[in-house]
């Protein structure tokens, strides 16, 4: 059996892995895991990833969890162009710096913004306290400013003059709040120009393909009671 990727393109980390594999011509078998149906909690999926999270990778008898680990594994195994994860020590350190920061900063605020602004009221039928949403959007704005000032600066891409895995992680993160109607790029011309560069490097068709599902998430029908109950333990943290 060749390389298998367990993904749900509603998930930001899954989209980053999907774009990276597709863009670099890495052959893989897509194994869909529908998060909103709770399929990541199944016993069958736990055999691949006991953490019960996507993305997950299976390469023969080898399995791997966590999107950053998967991206780096793929970049090394398939010897992709150097700009994705540079060999130069300091250039690589800049990519690592963003990947280390984003977990508890931009990714967290983007995910909370999408769920609090749209998924809770539309999909789960739960109202979010206005002060909670306001706090989340303020934190998102703070993280966007850091993305511009600390990481992007006056460069073309997050970690330097060339696109890297840091840009794929960042752009897929930002499409979460965009899908919920947040004006992430409208008042930030620097970020808007960066998005255009990333999309051009990835390819418009692949970019749109990867984000098609999340951009239609507002059209999801309300969840049935069983689905709400199944998702409740894993999403309540997004209200805090």
N, C-alpha and C positions, 0 to 999 in steps of 0.2 A: 504494500500500500504506500502511495506517495504522500506528499504533504497535505494535511487536512487543516483547515482553519474553521473554527467554530465561532460564528459571528452573528450579530444582529445589528444592522446598519442604523438602527435608532440610537445605538450606543456610540458615543464619541470615540472611545479607544478602538472600537471595531472599525470605524470608518478610516482612522489613520492607518491601521494595519492593512485594510482592504486597498486603499489608494496606493500605499507603498508597494504591495505585492503586484498589483495590476500594472502600475507605472514601470516597474522594473522587470516585467515579463516573467515573474516567478510563477511557475505552474503550481496550482493548488486545487484541491477539491473543497468546495464551499459546503460547510455543514451548518445550515441555519439553526439558530437557537432563538426562539421568540420570547423575549423578556416579559412582554406584557401578558403572556400566557403562563408565565412561571416555569418555562421549560428548563431554565438554568438550575432549578431546584430538584430536577428529576434524578433518580438514582443512576440512570444511564449516563447522564452528563457528568455526574460526580465521579464516574470512573475515569473520565478524561481530566477533569479539574475538580478536585475535592473542595476547592474554595467556592465552587458553584458561581463563578463569574465568567463573563466573556470580556475580551476574546480569550480563546484557548487554542493552542497549537498541538497537533499530533504529527510527528514525523517518524513513521515506523513505530518502534516501541517507545520512542521518546515523546514525552508530553511537557508542555510549558504553559504557564499562566503569566498574566500581567503584560499589558500592551508594550511597555517600554522594553522589557526583556525580549518580547517577541520581535519587535522592530530591530533590535540589535542582533538577535540571533539570525534573522533573515539577511541583514546587511552583511554579516560576516560569512555565512554559509554560501551565499550566492554572489559574493564579491561584486556588489553593486558599485556604481560610480562613487568615487571618493567623497564627493561633496555631501552625500547623504549623512555620512558619519565619518568625518575626516580622520586621516591618520596623524596629521599634525597635532601635537600634544595640546597646544593652546586652543586651536580651532575646535578640537573635540571637547575640550573642557567647557567651552562656551555652549555647545549643544547639551552637554551633561548638566550644566548649570540651569538651563531652562527646564529640562526634563525633571530635575529635582525640585524646582520651585513650583511648577504648575499643579502638582497633585493636590496640594492643600490651599491653592490660591485661585488661579484663573479657572481651572477645571471645576473646582468646588462651587465657585460663585456662578459659573455658567449653567451648571446642572441645576442648582437651586433656582436660578432665575426662570429656567424653562418650566420646571415643575410647579413652582409657586404661582407663576403668572398664567400658566395655561393648563398644565396637566392635572393639577389638583381640582380646579374648578370645572374643567370641561370633561376630562376623562373619568375622574373619580368622584366628581360632584361634591367636593369639599371646599368650603370657603377658607381662604388664607387671610389671617388678620392683616389689615392694611399696614400696620407698623412692621410686621415681619417682612412683607414684600418690600417695603421702602428700605429697610435695613439691607436686604439682599441686593437690591439694585444699587444702593450706595457702595456696597462692597465690590460689586461688579465694576462700577465706574472706577473705583480705586485700583483694581487689578488691571483694567484697561490702560490706565495712566502709567502704571508700572511697566506694562508690556511695551508701551511706546517709549518711555523715558529710560528704562533700565536695559531692556533687551533690544528693541528695534533701533532706537537712537536715530542716526541718519543713514543707516545701512539699508540695503535692499531687502535683506532677510533677517530673521530673528537672531541668528548666530554669526552673521557676516555677509559677504558679498554673494554667496551662493545658497540655494535652497538646501535645507537639511531636514532630517526627521523632526527637528524642533518646529519647523514651520507647519508640517503636516499635523502634528499634535495641536499646535496653537489654532490653526484655521478650523479644524474640526471641532475644537472646543467652542469657538465663537459662533458656530452655526447653530448651537443649542439655543441660546437666547434669541438669535435672529428668527428661528422657527416659531418662537413664542411672541414675535412682534416687537422685540426690543430693538431700538435704533442704535445698534452697536457701531455701525460705520458712518451713519448719516452726518454726525457732527465731528467726526474724526477723520479728516482727509488723509492723514499719514497712514492710518490703519486701512482706509479704503484703497489707497494706492498699493499698499502691501498685499491686500487680498487679491487685487487684479494681477499682481506679479506672480503670486502663488498659483492662482487659477491658470494663468498662462503656462507656467512651468509644468503643472500637473496635466493640463489639457482640459478644455472646457467640458467635453463629453464625459470624461471620467469623473471630473469634479461634480457634475450634475447627477451622474449615475449614483455616486456614493452618497449624495445628500438628498436624493429623491424622497426617500422614506421619511426622513426627519422633517423635511419641508412640508409634508402632507399630514404631519401629526395632528394638526389642528382639526383635521377632518375625521379623526377617529370617532367612532360611536362611543357613547358612555359605557364604561365597564359594567359587566353584570356583577351581581353580589358575590358570586364565588371568586371572580377575579379580584375584586376589591379586597376581599378577605385574604387572598393569597399574597397580594402585593403589600398589604398594610405593614407587616413587620419591617420590610426592607426600604420603604419610602417615607416612613414617619420621621426619620432623621432629617429629611429634607425640609421639614417644617420648623426645625429648631434654629 
